[in-house]
Amino acid sequence: MVLETLNPMHYNITSLVPDTMPVATVPILILMCFLFLIWNHEETSSIPGPGYCMGIGPLISHGRFLWMGIGKACNYYNKMYGEFVRVWISGEETFIISK
């Protein structure tokens, strides 16, 4: 009787997995979404410039400086946002001041 209880073939483990899988994944997915929102939360800046948008803004800003060059990219951002602009160059927040 003791050996029968300890026998792993006695329990049907495959019937337990589909029942517990949705119950376990829903809270984990909710927690991951919540942590993702907290990680990407950014306080709004009073300085105009392209948005952060989950890291896409800095990539576009840096790409524009590489593609257009510093002078043309600065003129582009000054026309778009004014004479005091916040952009990202090499992943660092950079301010462009011109008149």
N, C-alpha and C positions, 0 to 999 in steps of 0.2 A: 504494500500500500504506500509506503514512503517512497519507494523507487518510482512508482507511478506518478506521484505528485511532482517529483524532481525531473521527470522526463520532459525535455523541451518540445517534443513532438505532441505532447498532450494538449498544449495550448495552440490555438490558431492565431498566430500573430498578424497574419494578413488581414484578418477581419477587424483588427483594432486600428490599423493605420488609416484607412479612409475615414473612419469616424472621428478620430482625434486630429487629423490634419487640418481641416477648416477651422476648428476651434482654436488651434494653436497659432495658425498663421494670421488670422484677422488682427489680434492685438499686436503682433509683431509688425505687421504692415502699417498699422496706425501709428505705432511708436516710431517707425522709420520715417514716415511722412512728417510727423511732428518734429523730429530731429532735423530733417532736411529743411523744413521751413525756418527753424531757429538758426540753422547754420547759414542760410542765405539771406536772413533778415539784415537789412541795412537801414540805418537811420537816414532820413532825407537830409540832404545837404542844402544849405542856402546858396551855395556856389553853383552856377549853372554849368552844365556839361552833359556828356552822354551818360546814360544810366548804367548801373552795374549789371543788372539782369543776369544773375547766376554766373558771373564771370565772362559772359559773352561780350559785354561792353569794353572791358580792358583789352580783350583780344582784337576787337575791331579797331579800337583806338590805336593800339600799337601797330597793327597791320597798315592802317592809313598812313602813319608816320614813316613806315618802311617803304611803302609803295609810292607816296607822293613826295616824300622829302619833308624836311622840317619846315621850310618856308611856306610851301603850298598848303601843308596840313594845318599850320597855324592860321593862315588866312582863311581856310575853310571853316575851322572851328570858331574864329572870330566873327565870320559872317553868320554862322548858325546861332551862336550863343552870346555874343557880345565881346567886350574887351577884357573881361576877366573870366577865364574858362578853366575848368578842372578836367584833365584827361589822364590817361594812364600810358606811361612809356616804360617798357620792360617790367610791367607788373607793379610799378610804383606810381602813386598818385602824384601828378605833376600839374602845376598851375601855369597857365599862359596869361601874361599880362601885356597888353598892347594898347595902343591908342591910334 
